[in-house]
Amino acid sequence: MGSGGTGSPAASATTAPMTTATPKPKPKPTGAPAITMVECQTLMTLAEANQIISPPSPATTLQAVSSDTVGVCNYLTASKVLVLKILTETYTGPVPIPQTTLEGMLAQLVQSPNLTINSATTVSGVGDQAVYLAVSFAGTGSSVDAHVFYTIYGKVIVGCVTYRLNGVGQSGTQGQLQQCAEQVISRL
């Protein structure tokens, strides 16, 4: 008799079906956070900014700037060159922003002397509404090449920005700046 059993069937235990609690989605923010050094580090650390943007010279300094309307986290190299700028601002307008309003804003930008919109791309799947802009400006004695990814999430506008001023600075790609925005809104 191979198994040493008594020949009677084994008793079977009945268990209640497993239920797993579905986590409630985190509510969307109702306003921009107060920007402090701690908040900037919560949104994105220096190491994360360097990993996402991959600058030739890494950011070594984090600077928090806050006003009544906007908060800014600046990620700077040792020589104070901007690697990444994160902006947060409370937004009270409609979501999504109507297409006609967006077109009007772009038309105003186009009317700005010496400003060229190199790219304006609507991006889906990031926040409630998102757009990537690449613009350049040439004025008296200076030139700026800026790359901006803006998203509205709840009642907050988040902007991830890189720029080169007179050839100095960082030009982030749409993918890099989108990754920045996705991380920031996940931590609001």
Stockholm file with secondary structure:
# STOCKHOLM 1.0

chainA/1-188         MGSGGTGSPAASATTAPMTTATPKPKPKPTGAPAITMVECQTLMTLAEANQIISPPSPATTLQAVSSDTVGVCNYLTASKVLVLKILTETYTGPVPIPQTTLEGMLAQLVQSPNLTINSATTVSGVGDQAVYLAVSFAGTGSSVDAHVFYTIYGKVIVGCVTYRLNGVGQSGTQGQLQQCAEQVISRL
#=GR chainA/1-188 SS CCSCCCSSCCCCCCCCCCCCCCCCCCCCCSSCCCCCHHHHHHHCCHHHHHHHHCCSSCCCEEEEEECSSEEEEEEECTTCCEEEEEEEEECCSCSSCCHHHHHHHHHHHHHSTTEEEEEEEEESSSSSEEEEEEEEEEETTEEEEEEEEEEEETTEEEEEEEEEETTEECCCCHHHHHHHHHHHHHHC
#=GC SS_cons         CCSCCCSSCCCCCCCCCCCCCCCCCCCCCSSCCCCCHHHHHHHCCHHHHHHHHCCSSCCCEEEEEECSSEEEEEEECTTCCEEEEEEEEECCSCSSCCHHHHHHHHHHHHHSTTEEEEEEEEESSSSSEEEEEEEEEEETTEEEEEEEEEEEETTEEEEEEEEEETTEECCCCHHHHHHHHHHHHHHC
//
